[in-house]
Amino acid sequence: MSSIIARRRHPAAGYAAVVGGLVVVGVLYSTLSGGGASAAAPAQASTQIAQGKSLFESTCSSCHGLDAQGTAEAPSLVGAGAAAVDFQMSTGRMPAKELGAENDRKPTDFTPTEIYDIAAYIASLGGGPPIPAASQVSIAGADTALGEELFSTNCAQCHGFAGAGGALTYGKTAPALTASTPTQIYEAMLTGPEAMPVFGDGTITPAQKRDIIAFIIDTRNEPTPGGLSLGRTGTVTEGLLAWLGGLGFLILIAMWLTAKRRGPVQGETKKEES
């Protein structure tokens, strides 16, 4: 009995008890949370990352480098995140046709699975926002009126009153949003491609992003009360076009009346001379 009491009083006994308790808690947590399912997920993720790395090395490394650290022609992708990769590749902007030039939207040569694999590899390098889930881009229950207000405040200066695109400085353009999917719009706000600023969750909340997306989608389906949409460039441009058209019509009428009046006057002059 005295030997047992002596062992309990040993300085290492307390540490041993703490370690044993942690082991028991860890085993119980692993059992209750389904350790088999959690073990399968990392294996699947590692396979996706390996496939993405192989695709990256064969299609992207010539510009961005074998380790995605960037080169003199293309920036580093470390910290870019999966959302940036999905946006650039799903819209066909990457791979780029011309280095250093502004990339326009075009059909992509990659399948969604291949894009997700490459995005998973870039995400494994660290940093950057992930691809938004379906629930994040769902417009069910979104406030389109608030979305219109937010779009007018933050987006219309570049993308136009109804997302038809517009010209920027230094020869750049803000693309039209008519073909963008809700996921691509959300990713663009998260990552700020080209000249677009980044609208983080601290600037525009996820709920507000959904409101903006709902407004953009709703605008595509709106009828045109005036008949011709004129590219939906906004009321100011449409009013200016109507004003110029009306002014031009009045000028033509004035010229026609002047020419018609000038004819008889010349005829009367000829009669007097004869």
One Martini backbone bead per residue (centre of mass of N, CA, C, O) as a GRO file, in nm:
protein
  274
    1MET     BB    1   0.059   0.063  -0.021
    2SER     BB    2   0.298   0.255   0.005
    3SER     BB    3   0.388   0.230  -0.295
    4ILE     BB    4   0.132   0.356  -0.421
    5ILE     BB    5   0.147   0.627  -0.274
    6ALA     BB    6   0.425   0.701  -0.389
    7ARG     BB    7   0.340   0.708  -0.689
    8ARG     BB    8   0.128   0.933  -0.660
    9ARG     BB    9   0.359   1.140  -0.554
   10HIS     BB   10   0.477   1.153  -0.813
   11PRO     BB   11   0.548   1.400  -1.042
   12ALA     BB   12   0.450   1.220  -1.307
   13ALA     BB   13   0.152   1.143  -1.243
   14GLY     BB   14  -0.005   1.386  -1.350
   15TYR     BB   15   0.083   1.366  -1.648
   16ALA     BB   16  -0.021   1.081  -1.696
   17ALA     BB   17  -0.321   1.149  -1.646
   18VAL     BB   18  -0.356   1.358  -1.871
   19VAL     BB   19  -0.274   1.180  -2.111
   20GLY     BB   20  -0.485   0.960  -2.066
   21GLY     BB   21  -0.733   1.145  -2.094
   22LEU     BB   22  -0.677   1.235  -2.386
   23VAL     BB   23  -0.688   0.958  -2.515
   24VAL     BB   24  -0.979   0.890  -2.439
   25VAL     BB   25  -1.114   1.135  -2.576
   26GLY     BB   26  -1.008   1.077  -2.864
   27VAL     BB   27  -1.140   0.799  -2.901
   28LEU     BB   28  -1.431   0.886  -2.854
   29TYR     BB   29  -1.449   1.101  -3.081
   30SER     BB   30  -1.376   0.915  -3.319
   31THR     BB   31  -1.615   0.721  -3.278
   32LEU     BB   32  -1.859   0.931  -3.286
   33SER     BB   33  -1.760   1.085  -3.572
   34GLY     BB   34  -1.642   0.892  -3.780
   35GLY     BB   35  -1.341   0.799  -3.881
   36GLY     BB   36  -1.382   0.670  -4.162
   37ALA     BB   37  -1.493   0.924  -4.316
   38SER     BB   38  -1.251   1.118  -4.249
   39ALA     BB   39  -1.035   0.938  -4.396
   40ALA     BB   40  -1.152   0.961  -4.692
   41ALA     BB   41  -1.129   1.265  -4.755
   42PRO     BB   42  -0.818   1.308  -4.773
   43ALA     BB   43  -0.779   1.102  -4.999
   44GLN     BB   44  -0.952   1.251  -5.208
   45ALA     BB   45  -0.802   1.523  -5.196
   46SER     BB   46  -0.522   1.415  -5.279
   47THR     BB   47  -0.611   1.317  -5.558
   48GLN     BB   48  -0.705   1.590  -5.668
   49ILE     BB   49  -0.435   1.737  -5.632
   50ALA     BB   50  -0.268   1.550  -5.814
   51GLN     BB   51  -0.433   1.603  -6.070
   52GLY     BB   52  -0.397   1.912  -6.069
   53LYS     BB   53  -0.089   1.913  -6.092
   54SER     BB   54  -0.071   1.770  -6.363
   55LEU     BB   55  -0.238   1.980  -6.522
   56PHE     BB   56  -0.068   2.226  -6.454
   57GLU     BB   57   0.205   2.129  -6.578
   58SER     BB   58   0.070   2.096  -6.880
   59THR     BB   59  -0.096   2.405  -6.895
   60CYS     BB   60   0.048   2.639  -6.679
   61SER     BB   61   0.369   2.635  -6.625
   62SER     BB   62   0.478   2.807  -6.868
   63CYS     BB   63   0.390   3.074  -6.698
   64HIS     BB   64   0.372   3.002  -6.364
   65GLY     BB   65   0.521   2.757  -6.313
   66LEU     BB   66   0.575   2.458  -6.154
   67ASP     BB   67   0.510   2.607  -5.850
   68ALA     BB   68   0.334   2.880  -5.892
   69GLN     BB   69   0.545   3.141  -5.850
   70GLY     BB   70   0.607   3.251  -6.114
   71THR     BB   71   0.692   3.492  -6.368
   72ALA     BB   72   0.761   3.738  -6.593
   73GLU     BB   73   0.466   3.682  -6.737
   74ALA     BB   74   0.343   3.564  -6.459
   75PRO     BB   75   0.184   3.522  -6.179
   76SER     BB   76   0.137   3.421  -5.879
   77LEU     BB   77  -0.074   3.150  -5.714
   78VAL     BB   78   0.000   3.200  -5.434
   79GLY     BB   79  -0.305   3.279  -5.271
   80ALA     BB   80  -0.547   3.288  -5.478
   81GLY     BB   81  -0.726   3.044  -5.500
   82ALA     BB   82  -1.005   2.871  -5.611
   83ALA     BB   83  -1.189   3.101  -5.716
   84ALA     BB   84  -0.994   3.224  -5.924
   85VAL     BB   85  -0.961   2.973  -6.098
   86ASP     BB   86  -1.258   2.925  -6.168
   87PHE     BB   87  -1.310   3.192  -6.305
   88GLN     BB   88  -1.084   3.198  -6.524
   89MET     BB   89  -1.157   2.910  -6.651
   90SER     BB   90  -1.474   2.918  -6.690
   91THR     BB   91  -1.440   3.192  -6.882
   92GLY     BB   92  -1.161   3.155  -7.062
   93ARG     BB   93  -0.914   3.340  -6.965
   94MET     BB   94  -0.795   3.061  -6.889
   95PRO     BB   95  -0.579   3.038  -7.086
   96ALA     BB   96  -0.387   3.262  -7.238
   97LYS     BB   97  -0.331   3.399  -7.554
   98GLU     BB   98  -0.196   3.669  -7.422
   99LEU     BB   99   0.055   3.817  -7.278
  100GLY     BB  100  -0.047   4.109  -7.095
  101ALA     BB  101  -0.338   4.090  -7.171
  102GLU     BB  102  -0.663   4.131  -7.193
  103ASN     BB  103  -0.907   3.906  -7.092
  104ASP     BB  104  -1.156   3.741  -7.248
  105ARG     BB  105  -1.435   3.589  -7.301
  106LYS     BB  106  -1.446   3.225  -7.343
  107PRO     BB  107  -1.434   2.923  -7.426
  108THR     BB  108  -1.368   2.631  -7.267
  109ASP     BB  109  -1.136   2.336  -7.252
  110PHE     BB  110  -1.255   2.261  -6.972
  111THR     BB  111  -1.367   2.080  -6.729
  112PRO     BB  112  -1.500   2.097  -6.424
  113THR     BB  113  -1.312   1.884  -6.299
  114GLU     BB  114  -1.042   2.009  -6.390
  115ILE     BB  115  -1.083   2.279  -6.249
  116TYR     BB  116  -1.111   2.165  -5.959
  117ASP     BB  117  -0.833   2.035  -5.948
  118ILE     BB  118  -0.664   2.290  -5.988
  119ALA     BB  119  -0.792   2.445  -5.751
  120ALA     BB  120  -0.700   2.244  -5.532
  121TYR     BB  121  -0.398   2.284  -5.575
  122ILE     BB  122  -0.384   2.591  -5.522
  123ALA     BB  123  -0.512   2.573  -5.238
  124SER     BB  124  -0.275   2.393  -5.115
  125LEU     BB  125  -0.067   2.644  -5.113
  126GLY     BB  126  -0.240   2.876  -5.001
  127GLY     BB  127  -0.489   3.065  -4.973
  128GLY     BB  128  -0.770   3.203  -5.044
  129PRO     BB  129  -1.069   3.166  -5.176
  130PRO     BB  130  -1.326   2.969  -5.212
  131ILE     BB  131  -1.562   2.801  -5.356
  132PRO     BB  132  -1.876   2.859  -5.370
  133ALA     BB  133  -2.157   2.756  -5.262
  134ALA     BB  134  -2.479   2.708  -5.351
  135SER     BB  135  -2.599   2.869  -5.105
  136GLN     BB  136  -2.436   3.143  -5.165
  137VAL     BB  137  -2.578   3.176  -5.477
  138SER     BB  138  -2.857   3.184  -5.393
  139ILE     BB  139  -3.170   3.371  -5.487
  140ALA     BB  140  -3.345   3.280  -5.268
  141GLY     BB  141  -3.487   3.556  -5.107
  142ALA     BB  142  -3.381   3.791  -5.242
  143ASP     BB  143  -3.303   4.147  -5.268
  144THR     BB  144  -3.341   4.335  -5.551
  145ALA     BB  145  -3.357   4.626  -5.448
  146LEU     BB  146  -3.090   4.618  -5.292
  147GLY     BB  147  -2.922   4.521  -5.533
  148GLU     BB  148  -2.959   4.776  -5.704
  149GLU     BB  149  -2.828   4.971  -5.505
  150LEU     BB  150  -2.552   4.827  -5.487
  151PHE     BB  151  -2.489   4.829  -5.791
  152SER     BB  152  -2.500   5.140  -5.832
  153THR     BB  153  -2.267   5.197  -5.622
  154ASN     BB  154  -2.034   4.954  -5.715
  155CYS     BB  155  -2.085   4.879  -6.053
  156ALA     BB  156  -2.207   5.083  -6.274
  157GLN     BB  157  -1.951   5.253  -6.349
  158CYS     BB  158  -1.848   4.996  -6.527
  159HIS     BB  159  -2.100   4.789  -6.614
  160GLY     BB  160  -2.346   4.949  -6.593
  161PHE     BB  161  -2.679   4.976  -6.533
  162ALA     BB  162  -2.724   4.648  -6.661
  163GLY     BB  163  -2.447   4.489  -6.729
  164ALA     BB  164  -2.316   4.571  -7.036
  165GLY     BB  165  -2.080   4.737  -6.996
  166GLY     BB  166  -1.751   4.913  -7.029
  167ALA     BB  167  -1.534   5.170  -7.035
  168LEU     BB  168  -1.199   5.232  -6.954
  169THR     BB  169  -0.902   5.296  -6.873
  170TYR     BB  170  -0.633   5.220  -7.072
  171GLY     BB  171  -0.822   5.029  -7.270
  172LYS     BB  172  -1.024   4.916  -7.084
  173THR     BB  173  -1.279   4.672  -6.979
  174ALA     BB  174  -1.604   4.605  -6.877
  175PRO     BB  175  -1.778   4.342  -6.863
  176ALA     BB  176  -2.035   4.167  -6.931
  177LEU     BB  177  -2.314   3.998  -6.736
  178THR     BB  178  -2.500   3.812  -6.929
  179ALA     BB  179  -2.308   3.525  -6.893
  180SER     BB  180  -2.300   3.511  -6.595
  181THR     BB  181  -2.281   3.336  -6.322
  182PRO     BB  182  -2.333   3.334  -5.993
  183THR     BB  183  -2.053   3.221  -5.925
  184GLN     BB  184  -1.883   3.423  -6.094
  185ILE     BB  185  -1.979   3.679  -5.951
  186TYR     BB  186  -1.886   3.603  -5.669
  187GLU     BB  187  -1.585   3.555  -5.743
  188ALA     BB  188  -1.527   3.843  -5.844
  189MET     BB  189  -1.580   3.981  -5.569
  190LEU     BB  190  -1.354   3.815  -5.415
  191THR     BB  191  -1.093   3.863  -5.636
  192GLY     BB  192  -1.057   4.083  -5.856
  193PRO     BB  193  -1.040   4.100  -6.165
  194GLU     BB  194  -0.823   4.282  -6.300
  195ALA     BB  195  -0.970   4.605  -6.238
  196MET     BB  196  -1.115   4.482  -6.010
  197PRO     BB  197  -1.222   4.500  -5.708
  198VAL     BB  198  -1.234   4.391  -5.382
  199PHE     BB  199  -1.527   4.230  -5.222
  200GLY     BB  200  -1.549   4.175  -4.924
  201ASP     BB  201  -1.731   4.090  -4.644
  202GLY     BB  202  -1.673   4.380  -4.518
  203THR     BB  203  -1.811   4.534  -4.763
  204ILE     BB  204  -1.976   4.276  -4.877
  205THR     BB  205  -2.195   4.074  -4.792
  206PRO     BB  206  -2.320   3.772  -4.866
  207ALA     BB  207  -2.616   3.873  -4.883
  208GLN     BB  208  -2.551   4.111  -5.078
  209LYS     BB  209  -2.440   3.943  -5.306
  210ARG     BB  210  -2.709   3.800  -5.361
  211ASP     BB  211  -2.865   4.056  -5.434
  212ILE     BB  212  -2.697   4.133  -5.680
  213ILE     BB  213  -2.742   3.872  -5.839
  214ALA     BB  214  -3.050   3.895  -5.852
  215PHE     BB  215  -3.054   4.157  -6.016
  216ILE     BB  216  -2.900   4.060  -6.264
  217ILE     BB  217  -3.092   3.828  -6.338
  218ASP     BB  218  -3.355   4.003  -6.348
  219THR     BB  219  -3.266   4.199  -6.579
  220ARG     BB  220  -3.262   3.990  -6.815
  221ASN     BB  221  -3.599   3.950  -6.786
  222GLU     BB  222  -3.668   4.224  -6.868
  223PRO     BB  223  -3.856   4.427  -7.025
  224THR     BB  224  -3.907   4.662  -7.305
  225PRO     BB  225  -4.101   4.935  -7.314
  226GLY     BB  226  -3.967   5.094  -7.580
  227GLY     BB  227  -3.851   4.822  -7.736
  228LEU     BB  228  -3.563   4.925  -7.753
  229SER     BB  229  -3.272   4.870  -7.558
  230LEU     BB  230  -2.982   4.982  -7.634
  231GLY     BB  231  -2.814   4.781  -7.437
  232ARG     BB  232  -2.880   4.884  -7.151
  233THR     BB  233  -2.721   5.178  -7.079
  234GLY     BB  234  -2.943   5.377  -7.000
  235THR     BB  235  -3.118   5.674  -6.963
  236VAL     BB  236  -2.909   5.881  -7.055
  237THR     BB  237  -2.828   5.755  -7.328
  238GLU     BB  238  -3.114   5.727  -7.443
  239GLY     BB  239  -3.184   6.031  -7.426
  240LEU     BB  240  -2.954   6.133  -7.605
  241LEU     BB  241  -3.035   5.977  -7.858
  242ALA     BB  242  -3.315   6.105  -7.885
  243TRP     BB  243  -3.218   6.399  -7.905
  244LEU     BB  244  -3.035   6.366  -8.156
  245GLY     BB  245  -3.253   6.253  -8.340
  246GLY     BB  246  -3.446   6.497  -8.324
  247LEU     BB  247  -3.245   6.714  -8.415
  248GLY     BB  248  -3.181   6.590  -8.691
  249PHE     BB  249  -3.469   6.604  -8.800
  250LEU     BB  250  -3.499   6.917  -8.784
  251ILE     BB  251  -3.265   6.982  -8.975
  252LEU     BB  252  -3.383   6.842  -9.224
  253ILE     BB  253  -3.641   7.011  -9.240
  254ALA     BB  254  -3.502   7.286  -9.269
  255MET     BB  255  -3.349   7.219  -9.533
  256TRP     BB  256  -3.600   7.151  -9.703
  257LEU     BB  257  -3.745   7.425  -9.677
  258THR     BB  258  -3.515   7.598  -9.793
  259ALA     BB  259  -3.498   7.458 -10.071
  260LYS     BB  260  -3.797   7.507 -10.154
  261ARG     BB  261  -3.785   7.825 -10.139
  262ARG     BB  262  -3.540   7.878 -10.335
  263GLY     BB  263  -3.656   7.801 -10.612
  264PRO     BB  264  -3.872   8.030 -10.685
  265VAL     BB  265  -3.679   8.269 -10.658
  266GLN     BB  266  -3.501   8.193 -10.904
  267GLY     BB  267  -3.732   8.197 -11.114
  268GLU     BB  268  -3.815   8.495 -11.085
  269THR     BB  269  -3.542   8.612 -11.171
  270LYS     BB  270  -3.544   8.503 -11.463
  271LYS     BB  271  -3.799   8.654 -11.559
  272GLU     BB  272  -3.694   8.943 -11.516
  273GLU     BB  273  -3.452   8.919 -11.713
  274SER     BB  274  -3.640   8.849 -11.969
   0.00000   0.00000   0.00000
